[in-house]
């Protein structure tokens, strides 16, 4: 996930901006999120749906709905996360 992010990066959790100044901070942030899910009994995450809105020729907002599942497939958490995606020279 870190490879897809530009740094500095701003994550927003529960309406609070989290400023991540470099790739190491972005990696550590995502690692902490994964650890928190695992600590809460999450075994897998499954994408339920995506909704993409174009923002001109070079950007989109994509909202992804995912379910966090325990080892028996029970839904522990239903989340929506919105990403701002940009077209770059690398695609």
VMD Tcl script that draws the C-alpha trace (Angstrom):
set ca {
  {0.00 0.00 0.00}
  {2.86 2.35 0.82}
  {4.09 2.22 -2.78}
  {0.81 3.78 -3.97}
  {1.05 6.75 -1.59}
  {2.76 10.07 -2.16}
  {4.63 11.51 0.79}
  {3.98 13.64 2.64}
  {0.65 11.89 3.17}
  {-2.47 12.79 5.13}
  {-4.60 9.98 6.52}
  {-7.94 10.80 8.13}
  {-9.26 8.61 10.94}
  {-12.57 9.45 12.61}
  {-12.41 12.96 11.16}
  {-8.92 13.68 12.51}
  {-6.07 14.36 10.05}
  {-2.87 12.39 10.61}
  {0.12 14.02 8.93}
  {2.73 11.51 7.75}
  {5.87 13.30 6.56}
  {7.65 10.48 4.68}
  {7.36 6.93 3.33}
  {8.58 5.40 6.59}
  {5.80 7.15 8.50}
  {3.24 5.98 5.90}
  {4.50 2.38 6.15}
  {4.42 2.50 9.95}
  {0.88 3.93 9.91}
  {-0.46 1.15 7.68}
  {1.44 -1.44 9.72}
  {-0.17 -0.17 12.92}
  {-3.62 -0.37 11.29}
  {-3.00 -3.97 10.19}
  {-1.75 -4.90 13.67}
  {-4.86 -3.33 15.24}
  {-7.14 -5.35 12.97}
  {-5.27 -8.58 13.74}
  {-5.37 -7.79 17.46}
  {-9.15 -7.40 17.15}
  {-9.54 -10.90 15.70}
  {-9.63 -9.97 12.01}
  {-8.36 -12.79 9.80}
  {-9.16 -11.28 6.38}
  {-10.65 -8.21 4.74}
  {-13.01 -8.51 1.79}
  {-13.90 -5.75 -0.67}
  {-17.68 -5.46 -0.89}
  {-18.02 -2.61 -3.39}
  {-16.23 0.37 -4.91}
  {-17.55 3.72 -6.13}
  {-15.30 5.88 -8.31}
  {-15.88 9.55 -9.19}
  {-13.77 11.22 -11.86}
  {-12.10 14.53 -11.02}
  {-11.08 15.83 -14.41}
  {-8.64 13.93 -16.60}
  {-5.97 13.00 -14.06}
  {-7.63 12.16 -10.76}
  {-10.47 10.25 -9.11}
  {-11.97 9.72 -5.69}
  {-12.61 6.04 -5.05}
  {-14.56 4.89 -2.02}
  {-14.05 1.24 -1.12}
  {-16.37 -0.63 1.24}
  {-14.72 -3.58 2.98}
  {-15.73 -6.10 5.58}
  {-13.25 -7.25 8.20}
  {-13.91 -10.95 8.82}
  {-12.92 -13.29 11.61}
  {-11.54 -16.78 10.91}
  {-15.09 -18.16 10.56}
  {-16.18 -15.51 8.05}
  {-18.24 -13.43 10.46}
  {-18.26 -9.67 9.82}
  {-16.43 -7.86 12.61}
  {-16.37 -4.45 10.97}
  {-17.91 -2.83 7.89}
  {-15.86 0.14 6.69}
  {-15.72 2.69 3.90}
  {-12.45 4.38 2.97}
  {-12.05 7.07 0.33}
  {-8.83 7.39 -1.66}
  {-7.76 10.32 -3.84}
  {-5.97 8.71 -6.80}
  {-3.81 10.63 -9.25}
  {-2.55 9.68 -12.68}
  {1.26 9.91 -12.73}
  {3.93 9.39 -15.36}
  {4.24 5.83 -14.05}
  {0.52 5.23 -14.61}
}
mol new
graphics top color blue
foreach p $ca { graphics top sphere $p radius 0.5 }
foreach p [lrange $ca 0 end-1] q [lrange $ca 1 end] { graphics top cylinder $p $q radius 0.2 }
display resetview
